[in-house]
Every structure is written in structure tokens, then in C-alpha cells.
Amino acid sequence: MKKIEAIIRKSKFEDVRDALHDVGVNFFSYWDVTGVGNEKKGHVYRGVSYSTADIQRRYLSIVVNDDFVEPTIDAILKSAGSGKVGDGKIFVSPIEEAYRIRTHEKGGSSLN
């Protein structure tokens, strides 16, 4: 099992959610987060300068069986990208064990 954490643009969340559902990832958690990225300059919109030092993003936490890792990552990469600075990051970590509280199942079967 692996934990996939993704930090994406908030504007891409619905696309990513739909892409994850399309590949069979039907459960994940998400939070609205603020972070600091590599982009140093601000943007000008209608003559007003906006700072991009603090960036609003959405943080996704997804735990999948090993056979779902690549489809999950591919779905995020294809649906979250705009080709511009600030598209986000994906991190993959091993998960030792998982339990379903209701049935006491453990292991990969507890994720379905």
C-alpha cells in the first residue's frame, strides 16, 4: 500500500477528482492549504498588483493498493497540469498497515 499526497491548484480540483474516480479511486481526503512556492514575482490584473508569495492550494491524501499507484499518479498528472509554474507536487510514501474500523479488516482489503 502507498500513500499519495498531492498539492494542486484549487481550480484543478474538480478535474482531478473526476480523473481519480475514472481510474477507480473513490475515496480520498482533501484540505485547503496555503504555501510558499518558487514563484517570486507578483501578478498584475487590471492594473492592480497581487502578491503570489502565499499560494492557495488543495492538498489531497490518497491511500491505494500498490497496483493503483501508477494509475492514480497518471490521473493526477494529466488532470492537474496547466504547464505553468505552480501546478503542484506529488509525494509517494509506503503505508505499513491499514484497518477498517467498522469490520476490523486489515491490509489492502480494508481500502475497498
Summary of the structure (lengths in Angstrom):
residues: 112
radius of gyration: 16.5
end to end distance: 12.2
largest distance: 58.4
contacts: 282
relative contact order: 0.31
helix: 29%
strand: 36%
